[in-house]
Amino acid sequence: MLTEKMRAELELYMKVESENPETDSLFEAAVQLAESYTGKKFEVAENGPVSPLYWLAVKQTAAHWYDNRGMVSDANQSEIPLSAREILNHICLSGDFPEKE
């Protein structure tokens, strides 16, 4: 589901080197979380994600997890950023996105 164009955009957003081995797993995990959270399908067409808004939430989540992969703290570092959560809440409530089967 991760196209080469999307991979390049995600790696640029995450500020990682090209073809970072973590990119695929972070993308898949972020999509899985987003679809579970919203109940809505993350759609990809030939030229990339159908929804720029959904794609932004996935990128924010993947980048957050990448940036905080080694953090040790009393605070919960695994939570997704507030902006990504707000986008996912909107997607969840919106009728503009197809239900996940």
The first five atom37 places (N, CA, C, CB, O) and aatype in JSON, in Angstrom:
{
  "aatype": [12, 10, 16, 6, 11, 12, 1, 0, 6, 10, 6, 10, 18, 12, 11, 19, 6, 15, 6, 2, 14, 6, 16, 3, 15, 10, 13, 6, 0, 0, 19, 5, 10, 0, 6, 15, 18, 16, 7, 11, 11, 13, 6, 19, 0, 6, 2, 7, 14, 19, 15, 14, 10, 18, 17, 10, 0, 19, 11, 5, 16, 0, 0, 8, 17, 18, 3, 2, 1, 7, 12, 19, 15, 3, 0, 2, 5, 15, 6, 9, 14, 10, 15, 0, 1, 6, 9, 10, 2, 8, 9, 4, 10, 15, 7, 3, 13, 14, 6, 11, 6],
  "atom_mask": [
    [1, 1, 1, 1, 1],
    [1, 1, 1, 1, 1],
    [1, 1, 1, 1, 1],
    [1, 1, 1, 1, 1],
    [1, 1, 1, 1, 1],
    [1, 1, 1, 1, 1],
    [1, 1, 1, 1, 1],
    [1, 1, 1, 1, 1],
    [1, 1, 1, 1, 1],
    [1, 1, 1, 1, 1],
    [1, 1, 1, 1, 1],
    [1, 1, 1, 1, 1],
    [1, 1, 1, 1, 1],
    [1, 1, 1, 1, 1],
    [1, 1, 1, 1, 1],
    [1, 1, 1, 1, 1],
    [1, 1, 1, 1, 1],
    [1, 1, 1, 1, 1],
    [1, 1, 1, 1, 1],
    [1, 1, 1, 1, 1],
    [1, 1, 1, 1, 1],
    [1, 1, 1, 1, 1],
    [1, 1, 1, 1, 1],
    [1, 1, 1, 1, 1],
    [1, 1, 1, 1, 1],
    [1, 1, 1, 1, 1],
    [1, 1, 1, 1, 1],
    [1, 1, 1, 1, 1],
    [1, 1, 1, 1, 1],
    [1, 1, 1, 1, 1],
    [1, 1, 1, 1, 1],
    [1, 1, 1, 1, 1],
    [1, 1, 1, 1, 1],
    [1, 1, 1, 1, 1],
    [1, 1, 1, 1, 1],
    [1, 1, 1, 1, 1],
    [1, 1, 1, 1, 1],
    [1, 1, 1, 1, 1],
    [1, 1, 1, 0, 1],
    [1, 1, 1, 1, 1],
    [1, 1, 1, 1, 1],
    [1, 1, 1, 1, 1],
    [1, 1, 1, 1, 1],
    [1, 1, 1, 1, 1],
    [1, 1, 1, 1, 1],
    [1, 1, 1, 1, 1],
    [1, 1, 1, 1, 1],
    [1, 1, 1, 0, 1],
    [1, 1, 1, 1, 1],
    [1, 1, 1, 1, 1],
    [1, 1, 1, 1, 1],
    [1, 1, 1, 1, 1],
    [1, 1, 1, 1, 1],
    [1, 1, 1, 1, 1],
    [1, 1, 1, 1, 1],
    [1, 1, 1, 1, 1],
    [1, 1, 1, 1, 1],
    [1, 1, 1, 1, 1],
    [1, 1, 1, 1, 1],
    [1, 1, 1, 1, 1],
    [1, 1, 1, 1, 1],
    [1, 1, 1, 1, 1],
    [1, 1, 1, 1, 1],
    [1, 1, 1, 1, 1],
    [1, 1, 1, 1, 1],
    [1, 1, 1, 1, 1],
    [1, 1, 1, 1, 1],
    [1, 1, 1, 1, 1],
    [1, 1, 1, 1, 1],
    [1, 1, 1, 0, 1],
    [1, 1, 1, 1, 1],
    [1, 1, 1, 1, 1],
    [1, 1, 1, 1, 1],
    [1, 1, 1, 1, 1],
    [1, 1, 1, 1, 1],
    [1, 1, 1, 1, 1],
    [1, 1, 1, 1, 1],
    [1, 1, 1, 1, 1],
    [1, 1, 1, 1, 1],
    [1, 1, 1, 1, 1],
    [1, 1, 1, 1, 1],
    [1, 1, 1, 1, 1],
    [1, 1, 1, 1, 1],
    [1, 1, 1, 1, 1],
    [1, 1, 1, 1, 1],
    [1, 1, 1, 1, 1],
    [1, 1, 1, 1, 1],
    [1, 1, 1, 1, 1],
    [1, 1, 1, 1, 1],
    [1, 1, 1, 1, 1],
    [1, 1, 1, 1, 1],
    [1, 1, 1, 1, 1],
    [1, 1, 1, 1, 1],
    [1, 1, 1, 1, 1],
    [1, 1, 1, 0, 1],
    [1, 1, 1, 1, 1],
    [1, 1, 1, 1, 1],
    [1, 1, 1, 1, 1],
    [1, 1, 1, 1, 1],
    [1, 1, 1, 1, 1],
    [1, 1, 1, 1, 1]
  ],
  "atom_positions": [
    [[0.82, -1.19, 0.0], [0.0, 0.0, 0.0], [0.87, 1.26, 0.0], [-0.94, -0.01, 1.21], [0.41, 2.31, -0.47]],
    [[2.07, 1.2, 0.5], [2.98, 2.35, 0.53], [3.68, 2.47, -0.82], [4.02, 2.2, 1.69], [4.55, 1.67, -1.14]],
    [[3.3, 3.47, -1.61], [3.91, 3.68, -2.92], [5.29, 4.33, -2.74], [3.0, 4.56, -3.82], [5.61, 4.84, -1.67]],
    [[6.08, 4.31, -3.79], [7.4, 4.94, -3.72], [7.29, 6.44, -3.46], [8.17, 4.69, -5.03], [8.08, 7.01, -2.7]],
    [[6.3, 7.08, -4.09], [6.08, 8.51, -3.86], [5.71, 8.78, -2.41], [4.98, 9.05, -4.8], [6.21, 9.72, -1.79]],
    [[4.83, 7.95, -1.87], [4.42, 8.11, -0.46], [5.6, 7.86, 0.47], [3.26, 7.15, -0.12], [5.78, 8.58, 1.45]],
    [[6.41, 6.84, 0.16], [7.6, 6.54, 0.98], [8.53, 7.75, 1.03], [8.35, 5.31, 0.44], [9.0, 8.13, 2.1]],
    [[8.78, 8.34, -0.12], [9.67, 9.51, -0.18], [9.1, 10.67, 0.63], [9.91, 9.94, -1.64], [9.83, 11.36, 1.35]],
    [[7.79, 10.89, 0.51], [7.14, 11.97, 1.25], [7.17, 11.7, 2.76], [5.7, 12.15, 0.76], [7.41, 12.61, 3.55]],
    [[6.91, 10.46, 3.15], [6.93, 10.1, 4.56], [8.34, 10.23, 5.14], [6.41, 8.68, 4.76], [8.5, 10.75, 6.24]],
    [[9.34, 9.77, 4.41], [10.72, 9.87, 4.9], [11.17, 11.32, 5.01], [11.67, 9.09, 3.98], [11.91, 11.67, 5.92]],
    [[10.73, 12.15, 4.09], [11.02, 13.59, 4.17], [10.34, 14.18, 5.4], [10.56, 14.33, 2.88], [10.95, 14.96, 6.14]],
    [[9.09, 13.82, 5.63], [8.33, 14.31, 6.78], [8.97, 13.85, 8.1], [6.86, 13.84, 6.71], [9.04, 14.61, 9.06]],
    [[9.43, 12.6, 8.13], [10.06, 12.05, 9.33], [11.51, 12.5, 9.49], [10.0, 10.53, 9.29], [12.11, 12.3, 10.54]],
    [[12.06, 13.11, 8.44], [13.46, 13.55, 8.42], [14.42, 12.38, 8.63], [13.69, 14.61, 9.52], [15.3, 12.41, 9.48]],
    [[14.21, 11.33, 7.81], [15.07, 10.16, 7.84], [15.69, 9.96, 6.46], [14.29, 8.9, 8.28], [15.24, 10.53, 5.47]],
    [[16.73, 9.14, 6.42], [17.39, 8.84, 5.15], [16.46, 8.01, 4.27], [18.72, 8.09, 5.38], [15.57, 7.3, 4.76]],
    [[16.68, 8.11, 2.96], [15.9, 7.32, 2.02], [16.05, 5.84, 2.31], [16.33, 7.62, 0.58], [17.11, 5.37, 2.72]],
    [[14.97, 5.13, 2.08], [14.91, 3.68, 2.25], [15.28, 3.23, 3.66], [15.82, 3.02, 1.25], [15.94, 2.21, 3.85]],
    [[14.84, 4.01, 4.64], [15.02, 3.62, 6.03], [14.18, 2.38, 6.29], [14.63, 4.79, 7.01], [13.0, 2.36, 5.95]],
    [[14.77, 1.34, 6.87], [14.01, 0.1, 7.07], [12.81, 0.24, 8.01], [14.93, -0.96, 7.61], [11.91, -0.6, 7.99]],
    [[12.79, 1.27, 8.83], [11.67, 1.46, 9.76], [10.45, 2.11, 9.11], [12.11, 2.31, 10.93], [9.36, 2.07, 9.67]],
    [[10.63, 2.7, 7.94], [9.54, 3.43, 7.3], [8.31, 2.57, 7.07], [10.01, 4.02, 5.99], [7.2, 2.97, 7.41]],
    [[8.5, 1.4, 6.49], [7.36, 0.52, 6.17], [6.59, 0.11, 7.43], [7.84, -0.73, 5.44], [5.36, 0.2, 7.47]],
    [[7.32, -0.33, 8.45], [6.63, -0.81, 9.65], [5.92, 0.33, 10.38], [7.62, -1.49, 10.58], [4.83, 0.14, 10.91]],
    [[6.53, 1.52, 10.43], [5.87, 2.66, 11.06], [4.63, 3.08, 10.28], [6.84, 3.84, 11.19], [3.61, 3.43, 10.87]],
    [[4.72, 3.06, 8.96], [3.57, 3.39, 8.13], [2.43, 2.4, 8.37], [3.96, 3.41, 6.63], [1.3, 2.8, 8.63]],
    [[2.74, 1.12, 8.3], [1.71, 0.09, 8.48], [1.08, 0.19, 9.87], [2.31, -1.31, 8.28], [-0.14, 0.06, 10.01]],
    [[1.89, 0.42, 10.89], [1.37, 0.54, 12.25], [0.49, 1.79, 12.39], [2.52, 0.59, 13.27], [-0.55, 1.74, 13.04]],
    [[0.9, 2.89, 11.79], [0.12, 4.13, 11.87], [-1.22, 3.98, 11.15], [0.91, 5.31, 11.26], [-2.24, 4.46, 11.63]],
    [[-1.22, 3.3, 10.01], [-2.47, 3.05, 9.28], [-3.36, 2.13, 10.1], [-2.19, 2.44, 7.88], [-4.57, 2.36, 10.2]],
    [[-2.79, 1.09, 10.68], [-3.57, 0.15, 11.49], [-4.21, 0.88, 12.68], [-2.68, -1.02, 11.98], [-5.38, 0.67, 12.97]],
    [[-3.43, 1.71, 13.35], [-3.98, 2.47, 14.47], [-5.09, 3.4, 14.0], [-2.88, 3.28, 15.17], [-6.15, 3.47, 14.62]],
    [[-4.86, 4.13, 12.91], [-5.84, 5.09, 12.4], [-7.14, 4.41, 12.0], [-5.26, 5.85, 11.2], [-8.23, 4.89, 12.32]],
    [[-7.04, 3.29, 11.3], [-8.25, 2.57, 10.89], [-9.0, 1.99, 12.09], [-7.89, 1.46, 9.9], [-10.23, 1.99, 12.11]],
    [[-8.26, 1.49, 13.07], [-8.91, 0.96, 14.28], [-9.58, 2.07, 15.07], [-7.89, 0.23, 15.16], [-10.68, 1.9, 15.58]],
    [[-8.91, 3.2, 15.16], [-9.41, 4.35, 15.92], [-10.66, 4.94, 15.28], [-8.33, 5.42, 16.03], [-11.62, 5.28, 15.97]],
    [[-10.63, 5.06, 13.96], [-11.73, 5.75, 13.26], [-12.81, 4.81, 12.74], [-11.17, 6.53, 12.11], [-13.96, 5.22, 12.59]],
    [[-12.46, 3.57, 12.46], [-13.4, 2.67, 11.8], [-13.52, 2.98, 10.31], [0.0, 0.0, 0.0], [-14.38, 2.43, 9.63]],
    [[-12.64, 3.87, 9.8], [-12.67, 4.28, 8.4], [-11.42, 3.78, 7.69], [-12.79, 5.83, 8.29], [-10.34, 3.72, 8.27]],
    [[-11.59, 3.44, 6.42], [-10.5, 2.89, 5.61], [-9.56, 3.99, 5.13], [-11.06, 2.12, 4.41], [-10.0, 5.05, 4.68]],
    [[-8.25, 3.73, 5.22], [-7.24, 4.6, 4.64], [-7.06, 4.16, 3.2], [-5.88, 4.55, 5.45], [-6.53, 3.08, 2.94]],
    [[-7.49, 4.99, 2.27], [-7.47, 4.61, 0.86], [-6.26, 5.2, 0.13], [-8.76, 5.07, 0.18], [-5.87, 6.35, 0.36]],
    [[-5.69, 4.38, -0.75], [-4.59, 4.8, -1.59], [-4.97, 4.54, -3.04], [-3.27, 4.06, -1.22], [-5.39, 3.44, -3.39]],
    [[-4.81, 5.57, -3.87], [-5.05, 5.45, -5.31], [-3.7, 5.32, -6.01], [-5.87, 6.68, -5.86], [-2.66, 5.25, -5.35]],
    [[-3.72, 5.29, -7.32], [-2.48, 5.18, -8.1], [-1.46, 6.26, -7.76], [-2.79, 5.23, -9.58], [-0.26, 6.0, -7.65]],
    [[-1.96, 7.48, -7.59], [-1.05, 8.61, -7.39], [-0.84, 8.96, -5.92], [-1.56, 9.81, -8.12], [-0.21, 9.98, -5.62]],
    [[-1.35, 8.16, -5.0], [-1.12, 8.41, -3.58], [-2.4, 8.35, -2.77], [0.0, 0.0, 0.0], [-3.43, 7.87, -3.25]],
    [[-2.34, 8.83, -1.53], [-3.5, 8.77, -0.65], [-4.68, 9.56, -1.21], [-3.14, 9.3, 0.73], [-4.5, 10.63, -1.8]],
    [[-5.88, 9.03, -1.03], [-7.09, 9.69, -1.51], [-7.34, 10.96, -0.69], [-8.31, 8.73, -1.43], [-7.72, 11.99, -1.25]],
    [[-7.15, 10.88, 0.62], [-7.41, 12.02, 1.49], [-6.11, 12.61, 2.04], [-8.33, 11.61, 2.65], [-5.39, 11.93, 2.77]],
    [[-5.81, 13.86, 1.69], [-4.62, 14.5, 2.26], [-4.73, 14.65, 3.78], [-4.42, 15.87, 1.62], [-3.71, 14.64, 4.48]],
    [[-5.94, 14.79, 4.29], [-6.14, 14.94, 5.73], [-5.79, 13.64, 6.46], [-7.61, 15.35, 6.03], [-5.08, 13.66, 7.47]],
    [[-6.29, 12.53, 5.97], [-6.0, 11.22, 6.57], [-4.49, 10.94, 6.46], [-6.82, 10.08, 5.86], [-3.88, 10.43, 7.41]],
    [[-3.9, 11.26, 5.33], [-2.48, 11.05, 5.1], [-1.66, 11.87, 6.1], [-2.09, 11.44, 3.66], [-0.64, 11.38, 6.6]],
    [[-2.08, 13.09, 6.4], [-1.37, 13.92, 7.38], [-1.39, 13.27, 8.76], [-2.01, 15.32, 7.44], [-0.37, 13.25, 9.44]],
    [[-2.52, 12.74, 9.17], [-2.6, 12.07, 10.48], [-1.69, 10.85, 10.54], [-4.06, 11.66, 10.78], [-1.04, 10.6, 11.56]],
    [[-1.63, 10.09, 9.45], [-0.75, 8.92, 9.39], [0.71, 9.36, 9.47], [-1.0, 8.1, 8.1], [1.49, 8.77, 10.21]],
    [[1.08, 10.39, 8.71], [2.46, 10.89, 8.75], [2.83, 11.4, 10.14], [2.66, 12.0, 7.72], [3.91, 11.11, 10.64]],
    [[1.93, 12.16, 10.76], [2.2, 12.7, 12.1], [2.41, 11.57, 13.11], [1.05, 13.61, 12.55], [3.32, 11.64, 13.94]],
    [[1.59, 10.56, 13.03], [1.7, 9.43, 13.96], [3.01, 8.68, 13.74], [0.51, 8.48, 13.79], [3.72, 8.39, 14.7]],
    [[3.33, 8.36, 12.5], [4.57, 7.63, 12.19], [5.79, 8.45, 12.62], [4.65, 7.3, 10.69], [6.73, 7.9, 13.19]],
    [[5.79, 9.74, 12.35], [6.91, 10.61, 12.73], [7.05, 10.69, 14.24], [6.73, 12.02, 12.13], [8.16, 10.67, 14.76]],
    [[5.95, 10.78, 14.94], [5.98, 10.83, 16.41], [6.59, 9.55, 16.97], [4.55, 11.03, 16.97], [7.45, 9.6, 17.85]],
    [[6.15, 8.42, 16.46], [6.7, 7.15, 16.94], [8.19, 7.03, 16.61], [5.94, 5.97, 16.34], [8.95, 6.51, 17.41]],
    [[8.6, 7.5, 15.44], [10.01, 7.45, 15.08], [10.83, 8.35, 16.0], [10.2, 7.87, 13.61], [11.89, 7.95, 16.48]],
    [[10.34, 9.56, 16.24], [11.07, 10.51, 17.09], [11.15, 10.06, 18.54], [10.4, 11.87, 17.02], [12.1, 10.43, 19.24]],
    [[10.19, 9.28, 18.99], [10.13, 8.88, 20.39], [10.4, 7.39, 20.6], [8.78, 9.22, 20.97], [9.98, 6.82, 21.6]],
    [[11.08, 6.77, 19.66], [11.29, 5.32, 19.73], [12.19, 4.88, 20.87], [11.86, 4.83, 18.44], [12.1, 3.74, 21.31]],
    [[13.05, 5.75, 21.37], [13.97, 5.35, 22.43], [13.76, 6.11, 23.72], [0.0, 0.0, 0.0], [14.6, 6.05, 24.62]],
    [[12.65, 6.83, 23.84], [12.43, 7.67, 25.01], [12.11, 6.81, 26.23], [11.29, 8.68, 24.75], [11.35, 5.85, 26.16]],
    [[12.72, 7.18, 27.34], [12.42, 6.57, 28.62], [12.07, 7.71, 29.55], [13.62, 5.7, 29.16], [12.87, 8.62, 29.78]],
    [[10.86, 7.64, 30.09], [10.37, 8.74, 30.9], [9.19, 8.28, 31.72], [9.98, 9.95, 30.03], [8.59, 7.24, 31.43]],
    [[8.84, 9.04, 32.76], [7.64, 8.75, 33.53], [6.39, 9.08, 32.72], [7.65, 9.53, 34.85], [5.34, 8.48, 32.92]],
    [[6.52, 10.04, 31.81], [5.37, 10.45, 30.99], [5.11, 9.42, 29.9], [5.62, 11.85, 30.36], [6.03, 8.71, 29.47]],
    [[3.87, 9.33, 29.47], [3.51, 8.4, 28.41], [3.92, 8.99, 27.06], [1.99, 8.09, 28.43], [3.27, 9.92, 26.58]],
    [[4.96, 8.47, 26.45], [5.47, 8.97, 25.18], [4.83, 8.27, 23.99], [6.96, 8.81, 25.12], [5.08, 8.65, 22.85]],
    [[4.01, 7.25, 24.25], [3.44, 6.5, 23.14], [2.16, 7.12, 22.59], [3.17, 5.08, 23.57], [1.68, 6.71, 21.53]],
    [[1.6, 8.09, 23.29], [0.39, 8.73, 22.8], [0.68, 9.44, 21.48], [-0.17, 9.72, 23.83], [1.78, 9.92, 21.24]],
    [[-0.33, 9.48, 20.65], [-0.17, 10.18, 19.38], [-0.34, 11.68, 19.6], [-1.18, 9.67, 18.32], [-0.99, 12.09, 20.56]],
    [[0.24, 12.48, 18.74], [0.14, 13.93, 18.91], [-1.32, 14.4, 18.88], [0.94, 14.65, 17.82], [-2.16, 13.81, 18.22]],
    [[-1.58, 15.47, 19.61], [-2.93, 16.02, 19.7], [-3.5, 16.34, 18.32], [-2.94, 17.27, 20.57], [-4.66, 16.05, 18.05]],
    [[-2.69, 16.93, 17.45], [-3.21, 17.29, 16.13], [-3.63, 16.05, 15.33], [-2.15, 18.08, 15.34], [-4.64, 16.08, 14.64]],
    [[-2.86, 14.97, 15.43], [-3.23, 13.74, 14.74], [-4.51, 13.16, 15.33], [-2.09, 12.71, 14.81], [-5.37, 12.67, 14.61]],
    [[-4.63, 13.21, 16.65], [-5.83, 12.7, 17.31], [-7.05, 13.5, 16.9], [-5.66, 12.74, 18.83], [-8.12, 12.93, 16.68]],
    [[-6.9, 14.82, 16.8], [-8.03, 15.66, 16.38], [-8.46, 15.35, 14.95], [-7.67, 17.14, 16.52], [-9.65, 15.31, 14.64]],
    [[-7.48, 15.13, 14.07], [-7.79, 14.76, 12.69], [-8.52, 13.42, 12.66], [-6.5, 14.69, 11.82], [-9.52, 13.27, 11.96]],
    [[-8.03, 12.45, 13.43], [-8.66, 11.13, 13.46], [-10.07, 11.22, 14.04], [-7.81, 10.15, 14.28], [-10.97, 10.5, 13.59]],
    [[-10.28, 12.07, 15.03], [-11.63, 12.26, 15.57], [-12.56, 12.82, 14.49], [-11.6, 13.22, 16.79], [-13.7, 12.38, 14.36]],
    [[-12.07, 13.77, 13.72], [-12.87, 14.34, 12.63], [-13.22, 13.26, 11.6], [-12.1, 15.5, 11.94], [-14.37, 13.16, 11.17]],
    [[-12.23, 12.47, 11.21], [-12.46, 11.4, 10.23], [-13.48, 10.41, 10.77], [-11.13, 10.68, 9.89], [-14.35, 9.94, 10.03]],
    [[-13.37, 10.09, 12.03], [-14.29, 9.15, 12.67], [-15.73, 9.63, 12.58], [-13.91, 8.95, 14.14], [-16.64, 8.84, 12.33]],
    [[-15.95, 10.92, 12.76], [-17.29, 11.48, 12.79], [-17.81, 11.89, 11.41], [-17.31, 12.67, 13.69], [-19.01, 12.14, 11.24]],
    [[-16.92, 11.95, 10.44], [-17.29, 12.42, 9.11], [-17.88, 11.32, 8.24], [-16.07, 13.02, 8.42], [-17.47, 10.16, 8.31]],
    [[-18.83, 11.69, 7.44], [-19.39, 10.77, 6.47], [-18.64, 10.78, 5.15], [0.0, 0.0, 0.0], [-19.05, 10.1, 4.2]],
    [[-17.57, 11.55, 5.06], [-16.8, 11.68, 3.83], [-15.79, 10.55, 3.61], [-16.08, 12.98, 3.82], [-15.14, 10.49, 2.56]],
    [[-15.66, 9.65, 4.59], [-14.67, 8.59, 4.5], [-15.38, 7.24, 4.54], [-13.62, 8.71, 5.64], [-16.32, 7.07, 5.32]],
    [[-14.94, 6.28, 3.72], [-15.61, 4.98, 3.68], [-15.33, 4.17, 4.95], [-15.16, 4.18, 2.45], [-14.24, 4.22, 5.53]],
    [[-16.33, 3.42, 5.37], [-16.19, 2.54, 6.53], [-15.18, 1.45, 6.21], [-17.55, 1.93, 6.93], [-15.09, 0.97, 5.08]],
    [[-14.42, 1.05, 7.23], [-13.49, -0.06, 7.08], [-14.3, -1.35, 7.14], [-12.37, -0.04, 8.19], [-15.17, -1.52, 8.01]],
    [[-14.03, -2.24, 6.24], [-14.78, -3.5, 6.18], [-14.26, -4.5, 7.18], [-14.72, -4.09, 4.8], [-14.78, -5.61, 7.26]]
  ]
}
